Amino acid sequence: METQFLTDEKGNRTAVVLPIKKYNKLIEKLEDLEDVRLYDEAKKEDDGYRISIDEAFKIIAEKRKLAK
């Protein structure tokens, strides 16, 4: 099954049906992008000192929990 589009009576696309594998890959990529965004944000908040990658990922994990 490939990607399918649902349309209204005028032919305008209103929804998408994705195979679950494609959906899961899309979600994974979005999570990766969110990790990068949160990492960049964490780096900005360091006020001149450096943090380790492990510490940055802890901050990211905490922010993800708050976002849910």
JOURMO-V917705 format. One record per run of one state. SS is the DSSP state (H for helix, E for strand, C for the rest). FROM is the first residue (numbers start at 1). LEN is the number of residues. If there is no record, write none. Layout:
# JOURMO-V917705
ss->(SS/SS)
from->(FROM/FROM)
len->(LEN/LEN)
This chain:
# JOURMO-V917705
ss->(C/E/C/E/C/H/C/H/C)
from->(1/4/8/13/18/20/45/53/68)
len->(3/4/5/5/2/25/8/15/1)
